[in-house]
Amino acid sequence: MYKNSLDYINSFINFEKIPKYQYAASFRLERMNAILDELGNPHKDLNVIHVAGSKGKGSTCAVAAYILRAAGHKVGLYTSPHLINFRERIRVLNNCGNSGDLEGRKPDSFEGMACEEEIDDIIEEIKPAAEKFRDHERLGKASFFEILTACAFLYFKKKQVDAAVLETGLGGRLDATNVTMPLACGITNISLEHVDKLGGTLRKIASEKAGIIKERSLVVSAPQRKESMGAIRKASKEKAANLYEVGRDIKYSVVNSDENGQVFDLDGPGYCYKDLELNLIGCHQIENASIGIGMLKAISGKGFCLEEKHIRDGLKAVVWPGRLQIVHKSPYVILDGAQNPASMLALVSSVKKILRYKKLICVFGISSDKDIKSVSGILDAFSDIIILTKAKDNPRASDISALRLNFGKNRPGLEDSSDVYEALDKAMKLADKDDLILVTGSLFVVGNAIEAFKSL
């Protein structure tokens, strides 16, 4: 039955698997609203926290969700894409809960995933509405992400979550999640990405991301380049939204950062926390955590009473697999789905600061619609050995022959592999105990690596 449910939702056009398409023509909030209207508008009964940006969206959402969970709230968490299991995308974190103790949880596990039977039930309930919009005469064809987002809204309403933390899919303005009226929204670091769809400048891309800002809403933004921040400030002013900027209104300082986690201080409007412990590595994760905390502090008193203990407990407990995730030591094996130049630079910087190793072996595969040349250039300068690979079940994955063109013909230590399983096997055989294996380029590759590593 569950396989039938997956087959059904995958029967809708999935832009995650299509490299090129017309952005504005493909995404229509009018259609999304019409689908939800058929379902009784479940999204209108949710207290939403909404996050957009180029990198760090999922981590920011996870931080907010785990803090709310620590405060005793039942929290819906909607993210994309998934690493291994489709059910990772729709989760409910429940402090009273049915998900077991955090102690002993495997680092690649996702707490609170909707079970297969629940997915089956939601799909059956949504089918009549979905079929009306499979190819609507006026509103066009519903997409995989629209149907999935509607499922998440319906599921969260049925679970009676206290809050729903939503990560946008692509952009923000036309994203299926943007039918909500959030209590607070966050905008993480913005970089040049999807330029064929969102625009060729930081200002245009930021304007699309800032489309999640609603009238008189609360907004927390990461530090941005001048062009990006200008677009965010403009959107906030036009919507009479209260904007808090990390680096200006919310300031953090790193106390300690190593492979076991991080400690930082945080000062914001009306609060000051010392020695916060974060269970995610990489200094960029402190920035993401600051956005998450900033959003929650901004909505304090709106049905959410967050004490300092809740923030501390949530930061210690937060798990976000596939992002600077250490899955093995001696040699180190690190998984990170960095797929644009800004993310890759942050990854490289973090690895250099946190870890000590002799030789770096990179397992690299990436989607064909990314800035492959720039990402490859960063890895080329950083890595001793690069093993090119290709994720399975990703139609957008770049061919290995095309990847190779981004490296010098005579570059030493450049190897090919047929898939991530073979690449990781090669890397483990090449590595000494003092070396580091970095698996990166896309979350599809990381997901394959998590599966592969279990069998090695």
C-alpha positions in Angstrom: 0.0 0.0 0.0 2.8 2.4 0.9 4.5 1.8 -2.4 1.3 2.6 -4.2 1.1 5.9 -2.2 4.7 6.8 -3.3 3.8 5.8 -6.9 0.8 8.1 -6.8 2.5 11.2 -5.5 5.4 10.6 -7.9 2.9 10.5 -10.7 2.8 14.3 -10.5 5.4 16.4 -12.2 8.4 16.7 -9.9 10.6 19.8 -10.5 13.2 18.4 -8.1 14.1 15.9 -10.9 13.9 18.3 -13.9 17.0 20.5 -14.6 15.3 23.1 -16.7 11.7 24.6 -16.7 9.9 27.9 -16.7 9.9 29.0 -13.1 7.1 31.6 -13.1 4.9 29.5 -15.4 5.3 26.3 -13.4 4.6 27.6 -9.9 1.2 29.1 -9.1 0.0 30.0 -5.6 -3.5 30.3 -7.0 -3.5 26.6 -7.8 -2.0 25.8 -4.4 -4.7 27.8 -2.6 -7.4 26.0 -4.7 -6.1 22.6 -3.8 -6.1 23.5 -0.1 -9.5 25.0 -0.3 -10.8 21.5 -1.5 -9.2 20.1 1.7 -10.8 22.6 4.1 -7.7 24.9 4.2 -5.8 23.0 6.9 -2.9 25.4 6.7 -5.0 28.2 8.2 -5.2 26.3 11.5 -1.4 26.1 11.9 1.0 28.4 13.8 3.7 28.6 11.2 7.4 29.5 11.3 8.7 29.8 7.7 12.3 29.8 6.5 13.8 30.6 3.1 17.3 31.2 1.9 20.1 29.6 -0.3 21.9 27.6 2.4 21.2 26.6 6.0 17.4 26.5 5.7 17.0 23.0 7.0 19.4 23.5 9.8 17.6 26.7 10.9 14.3 24.8 10.8 15.7 21.9 12.8 17.1 24.3 15.5 13.7 26.0 15.9 11.8 22.7 16.0 14.1 21.2 18.6 13.9 24.2 20.8 10.1 24.2 20.6 10.1 20.5 21.3 12.3 21.1 24.4 9.7 23.7 25.6 7.1 20.9 25.6 5.4 21.7 22.3 4.3 19.2 19.6 6.1 20.5 16.5 5.5 19.7 12.8 8.7 19.9 10.7 8.5 20.0 6.9 11.8 19.9 5.0 13.2 18.8 1.6 14.7 16.9 -0.1 15.0 13.6 1.8 18.3 11.7 2.2 17.1 8.2 2.2 13.4 7.9 3.2 10.6 9.9 1.7 9.0 10.1 5.1 11.9 12.3 6.4 10.2 15.3 4.8 7.2 15.2 7.2 7.9 14.8 10.8 6.3 15.5 14.2 8.6 16.1 17.2 6.7 15.4 20.4 8.3 16.0 23.8 5.7 13.7 25.4 6.4 11.3 22.9 6.4 8.3 21.0 9.8 8.7 19.4 12.0 7.4 22.2 14.8 8.9 24.2 17.3 11.1 22.3 20.1 9.1 23.9 21.4 6.5 21.5 19.7 7.8 18.4 21.7 7.0 15.3 23.1 10.1 13.7 21.5 9.3 10.3 18.0 8.8 11.8 15.1 11.3 11.7 12.9 11.5 14.7 9.2 11.6 14.3 8.8 10.6 10.7 5.2 10.0 9.6 4.7 6.2 9.5 3.9 4.4 6.3 0.2 3.8 7.3 -0.2 7.5 8.0 1.2 8.5 4.6 -1.2 6.0 3.0 -4.2 7.5 4.9 -3.2 11.1 4.0 -2.7 10.2 0.3 -6.1 8.5 0.1 -7.7 11.6 1.7 -6.0 14.0 -0.6 -6.6 12.1 -3.9 -10.0 13.6 -4.8 -8.6 17.1 -4.6 -5.3 16.1 -6.2 -7.1 14.6 -9.2 -9.0 17.8 -9.9 -5.7 19.6 -10.4 -3.7 16.9 -12.2 -4.3 19.0 -15.3 -6.7 21.8 -14.5 -8.1 23.6 -17.5 -7.4 27.1 -16.0 -4.8 26.5 -13.3 -2.6 23.9 -15.0 -0.9 20.9 -13.6 -0.3 20.3 -9.9 3.2 19.4 -9.0 4.7 16.7 -6.7 5.8 19.4 -4.2 2.4 21.1 -4.1 0.6 17.8 -3.4 3.3 16.9 -0.8 3.0 20.3 0.9 -0.8 19.9 1.1 -0.3 16.4 2.6 2.0 18.0 5.2 -0.5 20.7 6.1 -3.3 18.1 6.5 -1.1 15.8 8.5 0.0 18.5 10.9 -3.6 19.6 11.4 -4.6 16.1 12.2 -1.7 15.7 14.6 -2.8 19.0 16.3 0.7 20.4 16.3 1.4 23.5 18.3 3.7 24.9 15.6 4.7 23.9 12.1 8.2 24.8 11.0 8.4 25.0 7.2 11.3 25.1 4.8 10.7 26.5 1.4 11.4 24.4 -1.6 12.7 26.7 -4.3 12.8 30.5 -3.9 10.0 31.7 -1.7 7.5 34.1 -3.4 5.9 31.3 -5.6 6.8 28.4 -3.3 3.9 26.1 -2.4 4.6 26.7 1.3 4.0 30.5 0.8 0.3 30.3 1.2 0.7 30.5 5.0 0.6 33.5 7.3 3.6 32.8 9.6 4.1 34.0 13.1 7.8 34.6 12.1 9.9 34.0 9.1 13.7 33.6 8.7 15.9 34.2 5.7 19.2 32.4 5.8 22.3 33.2 3.8 21.6 34.1 0.1 23.9 33.3 -2.7 23.8 33.0 -6.5 21.7 29.8 -7.2 19.1 28.7 -9.6 19.9 31.9 -11.6 17.9 30.6 -14.6 14.8 30.5 -12.4 15.2 33.1 -9.7 17.3 35.7 -11.5 20.9 36.4 -12.3 21.7 38.8 -9.5 21.7 38.6 -5.7 19.1 41.3 -5.5 16.7 39.4 -7.8 17.2 36.1 -5.9 16.8 37.9 -2.5 13.6 39.5 -3.7 12.2 36.0 -4.5 13.3 34.7 -1.1 11.9 37.7 0.7 8.5 36.9 -0.9 7.7 34.9 2.2 7.6 38.2 4.3 3.9 39.0 5.1 2.2 42.1 6.3 3.3 43.2 9.8 5.2 39.9 10.2 8.4 39.2 12.2 11.5 38.6 10.2 15.0 37.5 11.1 17.7 37.6 8.5 21.3 36.2 8.4 24.0 38.7 7.6 23.8 39.3 3.8 25.7 40.9 0.9 24.7 44.5 0.3 22.4 43.6 -2.6 20.6 40.9 -0.8 20.1 42.9 2.4 18.8 45.8 0.4 16.1 43.6 -1.1 15.1 42.1 2.3 15.0 45.6 3.9 12.9 46.9 1.0 10.4 44.0 1.3 10.2 44.4 5.1 9.5 48.1 4.8 6.8 47.6 2.2 5.1 45.0 4.4 5.6 47.0 7.6 7.4 43.9 9.0 9.7 44.0 12.0 13.1 43.0 10.7 15.9 41.7 13.0 19.3 41.2 11.4 22.0 38.8 12.7 25.1 40.8 13.0 23.3 44.1 13.8 20.3 43.4 16.1 21.3 39.8 17.1 25.0 39.2 17.7 26.9 36.0 18.4 30.5 35.2 19.3 32.1 31.8 19.1 33.6 30.5 22.3 34.7 27.1 21.1 34.2 25.0 18.0 35.4 21.4 17.5 34.3 18.0 16.1 32.1 17.4 19.2 30.0 20.6 18.9 30.2 24.3 19.5 29.8 26.9 22.3 28.7 30.4 21.6 27.3 33.6 23.3 24.3 35.3 21.9 22.9 38.8 22.5 19.6 40.0 21.1 16.7 42.4 21.8 16.0 41.8 25.5 18.1 38.6 25.9 21.7 37.6 26.5 22.8 34.0 26.7 26.3 32.8 27.6 28.0 29.5 26.7 25.2 28.0 24.6 26.1 24.5 23.5 25.2 23.5 19.9 25.1 19.9 18.8 26.0 20.9 15.2 29.5 21.6 13.9 30.7 24.4 11.6 30.6 28.1 12.5 27.9 28.7 9.9 25.6 26.6 12.0 25.9 29.1 14.8 24.6 31.7 12.4 21.7 29.4 11.5 21.0 28.7 15.2 21.0 32.5 15.9 18.3 32.9 13.3 16.3 30.1 14.8 16.5 31.5 18.3 15.8 35.0 17.0 12.6 33.9 15.4 11.4 32.1 18.6 12.3 35.0 20.9 10.4 37.3 18.5 7.2 35.3 19.0 7.5 34.8 22.7 4.2 35.7 24.3 2.2 34.6 21.2 1.3 31.3 22.7 4.9 30.2 23.2 6.7 30.7 26.4 10.4 29.9 25.8 12.7 29.9 28.8 16.5 29.9 28.6 16.5 26.2 29.6 14.4 25.3 26.6 16.9 27.0 24.2 19.8 25.3 25.9 18.2 21.9 25.8 17.0 22.2 22.2 20.5 23.3 21.0 22.1 20.3 22.7 19.6 17.9 21.2 19.3 19.1 17.6 20.2 16.6 14.9 20.5 17.5 11.2 22.0 14.6 9.3 24.0 15.1 6.1 25.4 18.5 7.1 29.0 18.3 8.4 28.0 14.9 9.8 30.9 12.8 11.1 30.0 9.1 10.6 33.4 7.5 11.2 36.7 8.3 12.8 40.2 7.0 12.0 39.9 7.8 9.2 37.3 10.6 9.5 34.4 10.3 7.1 32.3 13.5 6.9 29.1 13.9 4.9 27.9 17.3 3.8 25.4 18.2 1.0 27.2 21.4 0.0 26.1 22.1 -3.6 26.8 25.8 -4.3 30.0 27.9 -4.0 28.9 29.6 -0.8 28.0 26.3 0.9 31.2 24.7 -0.3 33.4 27.6 1.0 31.6 27.3 4.4 32.2 23.6 4.4 35.9 23.9 3.5 36.4 26.6 6.1 34.8 24.5 8.8 36.7 21.4 8.0 40.1 23.3 8.1 39.3 24.9 11.4 37.8 22.0 13.2 39.7 18.9 12.1 43.3 17.8 11.8 44.2 15.3 9.1 47.0 14.4 6.7 45.3 13.8 3.3 41.9 14.7 2.1 40.0 12.4 -0.1 36.9 13.9 -1.7 33.9 11.8 -3.0 32.1 14.3 -5.3 28.9 14.2 -7.2 26.5 17.0 -8.0 23.4 17.9 -9.9 23.8 19.1 -13.4 21.9 22.4 -12.8 24.4 23.7 -10.2 27.4 26.0 -10.6 29.6 22.9 -11.1 32.7 24.9 -12.3 32.9 27.1 -9.2 32.2 24.2 -6.8 34.7 22.0 -8.5 37.3 24.7 -8.4 37.0 25.0 -4.6 37.3 21.2 -4.2 40.2 21.1 -6.6 42.3 23.4 -4.5 41.3 21.7 -1.2 41.6 18.0 -2.0 44.5 15.6 -2.4 42.4 13.0 -4.1 39.0 13.4 -5.8 36.7 10.5 -6.7 34.0 11.6 -9.1 30.7 9.8 -8.8 27.0 10.0 -9.5 24.0 9.6 -7.3 21.5 6.9 -8.1 17.8 7.8 -8.7 18.6 11.5 -9.4 17.8 12.3 -13.1 19.5 15.7 -12.6 22.8 14.2 -11.6 25.8 15.3 -13.7 27.5 12.7 -15.7 31.0 11.8 -14.5 32.5 12.7 -17.9 31.0 16.2 -17.6 32.3 16.6 -14.1 35.8 15.6 -15.2 35.9 18.6 -17.6 36.0 20.9 -14.6 39.4 19.6 -13.5 42.8 19.7 -15.2 43.5 16.8 -17.6 46.7 16.0 -15.8 45.5 16.6 -12.3 46.9 13.8 -10.0 44.5 11.8 -7.8 41.4 12.3 -10.0 39.4 9.1 -10.2 36.1 7.9 -11.5 33.5 5.6 -9.9 30.3 4.2 -11.3 28.3 5.0 -8.2 28.6 6.3 -4.6 29.0 2.8 -3.2 32.1 2.1 -5.4 33.4 5.6 -4.7 33.2 5.2 -0.9 34.8 1.7 -1.1 37.7 3.2 -3.1 38.1 6.1 -0.7 38.2 3.8 2.4 40.9 1.7 0.7 43.0 4.7 -0.2 42.7 6.4 3.2 45.1 5.9 6.1 43.8 6.3 9.7 45.0 9.9 9.9 43.2 11.0 6.6 39.8 12.5 6.0 37.2 11.4 3.5 34.7 14.1 2.6 31.5 13.1 0.7 29.9 16.1 -0.8 28.3 17.8 -3.8 24.6 17.1 -3.2 22.2 15.6 -0.7 21.5 12.8 -3.1 25.1 11.7 -2.9 25.1 12.1 0.8 21.9 9.9 1.1 23.6 7.2 -1.0 26.7 7.4 1.2 24.7 6.9 4.4 23.2 3.7 2.9 26.6 2.6 1.4 28.5 3.2 4.6 26.3 0.8 6.5 27.4 -2.0 4.2 31.1 -1.3 4.3 
